[in-house]
Amino acid sequence: MRNENPLLEKSYDFALETVSLYKQIVASKKEFVLSKQMLRSGTSIGANITEANGAISTADFSAKVSIAYKESLEVKYWLSLLKDSGYVAKGIANTLIAQADELSKIMFSILKTTKRTK
């Protein structure tokens, strides 16, 4: 998916990496609970950004970006838990956590700007 929206592109790429990691964890570690939570929150970011792009009002836009922001915080939690419990290598987890953190910062900035322009 290539788009003119950098946040949507970054969140889509992050979702693909989350799916890839999920498949690896399930195949090699036979872990299904924590990784499923990571998959859900990691793929939800881009889905909510996509919905935000189709928002019918500023409030609707802010609500969807806010949900995506919260999902980016949640996925960092699941990645940390998977890392610290030994299911995911530290390097892989830290890379994805950094990407999720970048998404969080972009969305937080968007939310601040949207709030000011209301």
NUBAKE-434106 format. One record per residue (C-alpha): residue number from 1; residue in three letters; x, y, z. Coordinates in Angstrom, 3 decimals, m for minus. Layout:
% NUBAKE-434106
ATOM | NUM | ALA | X | Y | Z
...
***
This chain:
% NUBAKE-434106
ATOM | 1 | MET | 0.000 | 0.000 | 0.000
ATOM | 2 | ARG | 1.545 | 3.272 | m1.094
ATOM | 3 | ASN | m0.180 | 6.476 | m0.283
ATOM | 4 | GLU | 0.426 | 10.205 | m0.020
ATOM | 5 | ASN | m0.120 | 9.945 | 3.735
ATOM | 6 | PRO | 3.177 | 9.185 | 5.548
ATOM | 7 | LEU | 1.388 | 8.155 | 8.769
ATOM | 8 | LEU | m0.797 | 5.704 | 6.896
ATOM | 9 | GLU | 2.254 | 4.290 | 5.086
ATOM | 10 | LYS | 4.235 | 3.934 | 8.321
ATOM | 11 | SER | 1.316 | 2.339 | 10.158
ATOM | 12 | TYR | 0.719 | m0.084 | 7.256
ATOM | 13 | ASP | 4.392 | m1.074 | 7.201
ATOM | 14 | PHE | 4.286 | m1.512 | 10.976
ATOM | 15 | ALA | 1.215 | m3.748 | 10.635
ATOM | 16 | LEU | 3.042 | m5.918 | 8.093
ATOM | 17 | GLU | 5.989 | m6.292 | 10.466
ATOM | 18 | THR | 3.614 | m7.140 | 13.310
ATOM | 19 | VAL | 1.944 | m9.835 | 11.197
ATOM | 20 | SER | 5.339 | m11.263 | 10.268
ATOM | 21 | LEU | 6.464 | m11.385 | 13.904
ATOM | 22 | TYR | 3.162 | m12.957 | 14.960
ATOM | 23 | LYS | 3.603 | m15.725 | 12.384
ATOM | 24 | GLN | 7.137 | m16.388 | 13.653
ATOM | 25 | ILE | 6.079 | m16.530 | 17.303
ATOM | 26 | VAL | 3.182 | m18.871 | 16.614
ATOM | 27 | ALA | 5.278 | m21.159 | 14.408
ATOM | 28 | SER | 8.415 | m21.343 | 16.544
ATOM | 29 | LYS | 7.317 | m20.717 | 20.121
ATOM | 30 | LYS | 3.728 | m21.987 | 19.967
ATOM | 31 | GLU | 2.627 | m18.908 | 21.911
ATOM | 32 | PHE | m0.846 | m17.671 | 21.007
ATOM | 33 | VAL | m2.224 | m15.377 | 23.724
ATOM | 34 | LEU | 0.286 | m12.526 | 24.075
ATOM | 35 | SER | 1.177 | m12.568 | 20.392
ATOM | 36 | LYS | m2.504 | m12.380 | 19.396
ATOM | 37 | GLN | m2.880 | m9.251 | 21.538
ATOM | 38 | MET | 0.215 | m7.773 | 19.878
ATOM | 39 | LEU | m1.202 | m8.610 | 16.452
ATOM | 40 | ARG | m4.573 | m7.056 | 17.252
ATOM | 41 | SER | m3.196 | m3.773 | 18.564
ATOM | 42 | GLY | m0.387 | m3.572 | 16.003
ATOM | 43 | THR | m2.723 | m3.920 | 13.030
ATOM | 44 | SER | m5.424 | m1.733 | 14.551
ATOM | 45 | ILE | m3.265 | 1.389 | 14.314
ATOM | 46 | GLY | m3.365 | 1.540 | 10.526
ATOM | 47 | ALA | m7.022 | 0.517 | 10.378
ATOM | 48 | ASN | m7.981 | 3.433 | 12.613
ATOM | 49 | ILE | m5.794 | 5.858 | 10.663
ATOM | 50 | THR | m7.563 | 4.697 | 7.493
ATOM | 51 | GLU | m10.918 | 5.360 | 9.163
ATOM | 52 | ALA | m9.690 | 8.769 | 10.334
ATOM | 53 | ASN | m8.902 | 9.673 | 6.729
ATOM | 54 | GLY | m12.550 | 9.062 | 5.891
ATOM | 55 | ALA | m13.890 | 10.974 | 8.887
ATOM | 56 | ILE | m17.001 | 13.071 | 8.418
ATOM | 57 | SER | m16.101 | 15.628 | 11.069
ATOM | 58 | THR | m13.153 | 16.902 | 13.079
ATOM | 59 | ALA | m14.508 | 15.128 | 16.144
ATOM | 60 | ASP | m14.748 | 11.858 | 14.215
ATOM | 61 | PHE | m11.194 | 12.346 | 12.912
ATOM | 62 | SER | m9.856 | 13.050 | 16.410
ATOM | 63 | ALA | m11.666 | 10.046 | 17.858
ATOM | 64 | LYS | m10.128 | 7.651 | 15.317
ATOM | 65 | VAL | m6.621 | 9.103 | 15.669
ATOM | 66 | SER | m7.031 | 8.888 | 19.445
ATOM | 67 | ILE | m7.918 | 5.194 | 19.225
ATOM | 68 | ALA | m4.922 | 4.582 | 16.948
ATOM | 69 | TYR | m2.702 | 6.450 | 19.422
ATOM | 70 | LYS | m3.908 | 4.272 | 22.302
ATOM | 71 | GLU | m3.335 | 1.129 | 20.230
ATOM | 72 | SER | 0.255 | 2.254 | 19.592
ATOM | 73 | LEU | 0.772 | 2.507 | 23.345
ATOM | 74 | GLU | m0.807 | m0.901 | 23.861
ATOM | 75 | VAL | 1.333 | m2.639 | 21.251
ATOM | 76 | LYS | 4.453 | m1.330 | 22.994
ATOM | 77 | TYR | 3.241 | m3.014 | 26.185
ATOM | 78 | TRP | 2.697 | m6.367 | 24.449
ATOM | 79 | LEU | 6.050 | m6.171 | 22.668
ATOM | 80 | SER | 7.811 | m5.413 | 25.964
ATOM | 81 | LEU | 6.058 | m8.325 | 27.633
ATOM | 82 | LEU | 6.965 | m10.686 | 24.782
ATOM | 83 | LYS | 10.578 | m9.471 | 24.932
ATOM | 84 | ASP | 10.924 | m9.711 | 28.696
ATOM | 85 | SER | 9.318 | m13.167 | 28.797
ATOM | 86 | GLY | 11.778 | m14.462 | 26.194
ATOM | 87 | TYR | 9.362 | m15.022 | 23.317
ATOM | 88 | VAL | 10.880 | m12.287 | 21.133
ATOM | 89 | ALA | 14.532 | m11.326 | 20.768
ATOM | 90 | LYS | 15.391 | m7.985 | 22.341
ATOM | 91 | GLY | 16.674 | m6.470 | 19.103
ATOM | 92 | ILE | 13.508 | m7.282 | 17.167
ATOM | 93 | ALA | 11.238 | m6.113 | 19.981
ATOM | 94 | ASN | 13.195 | m2.898 | 20.529
ATOM | 95 | THR | 13.055 | m2.071 | 16.810
ATOM | 96 | LEU | 9.277 | m2.513 | 16.730
ATOM | 97 | ILE | 8.845 | m0.606 | 19.992
ATOM | 98 | ALA | 10.815 | 2.287 | 18.484
ATOM | 99 | GLN | 8.609 | 2.225 | 15.380
ATOM | 100 | ALA | 5.462 | 2.197 | 17.522
ATOM | 101 | ASP | 6.890 | 5.067 | 19.546
ATOM | 102 | GLU | 7.462 | 7.061 | 16.351
ATOM | 103 | LEU | 3.843 | 6.434 | 15.330
ATOM | 104 | SER | 2.706 | 7.515 | 18.811
ATOM | 105 | LYS | 4.610 | 10.781 | 18.573
ATOM | 106 | ILE | 3.187 | 11.588 | 15.139
ATOM | 107 | MET | m0.362 | 10.869 | 16.280
ATOM | 108 | PHE | 0.050 | 12.831 | 19.494
ATOM | 109 | SER | 1.224 | 15.809 | 17.459
ATOM | 110 | ILE | m1.779 | 15.447 | 15.136
ATOM | 111 | LEU | m4.129 | 15.316 | 18.121
ATOM | 112 | LYS | m2.577 | 18.444 | 19.655
ATOM | 113 | THR | m2.857 | 20.317 | 16.352
ATOM | 114 | THR | m6.435 | 19.153 | 15.782
ATOM | 115 | LYS | m7.416 | 20.266 | 19.284
ATOM | 116 | ARG | m5.945 | 23.743 | 18.676
ATOM | 117 | THR | m7.744 | 24.205 | 15.344
ATOM | 118 | LYS | m11.227 | 23.285 | 16.634
***
